[in-house]
Amino acid sequence: MKITFFMLFIANTAFSQTDALGIISNDANYSRVINQNNLVDKKNEVKIEGSPYLFNEYNLSKIGDYKDEINVKYNIFSDEIEFVKNGQLLALNKTSDLARIRFINYNTTLVLKDINGNKGYYLELFNNNGRQLLKKLKIHLEKGRTSQNSYDLDRNSRYIEDEPIYYFFIENNLIASNKLKKIEGDLEKKGYNIKEILKKEKLSIKKDQDLIKLINLINK
């Protein structure tokens, strides 16, 4: 479905939530008004296809240690947690007290982490017994253009998903990080007998759930 930035903005600002909640009533938790004017050519009204969001709708979420639950969206493209207050589209500050965002209806958790100097939000796929598996989502914007002549066609801007990167930690030490199809080899290089585990458990690392099972079985 083709959507424009203006349609998204109207939908965002039309959304309301209670300002009395502790998270958003504390000005220290946010300070940046999101400005996406550079994402669209207003003069030519170039459309943007696709979506930059993890979930397109706002979702009731638990933020950090706050008792309040608020409606937020995760913008993968800008790596921001968005919410609306007084008709303005705002982003949570990237601070330690706001470092875990759990989307309640989806049982999905984002964590704020600095990995090799890159501080941002990561999907937490697994966290148990000192082991943590994170997934970094990436989306880039391919800008469109208007037709140059009668033989040319308009090309809409579009959001395109990049291949995610996986990060495996043991006791907060980064053990391996790579794309899904390559992380198996990285773990082998670290001395883990991955092939034996995969054969015994009849696993094939082609999806997240297989990697989660593998991580859970390492060194057991």
Secondary structure, DSSP 8 states (H G I E B T S, - for coil): -EE-HHHHHHHHHH----TTSHHHH-GGGEEEE---GGGS-TTTT--EES-SBSSSS-EEEEETT-S-EEEEEEETTTTEEEEEETTEEEEE---GGG-EEEEGGGTEEEEEEEETTEEEEEEEEEEETTEEEEEE--EEEE--B--SSTT---B-EEEEE---EEEEEETTEEEEEE-HHHHHHHHHHTT--HHHHHHHHT---SSHHHHHHHHHHTT-
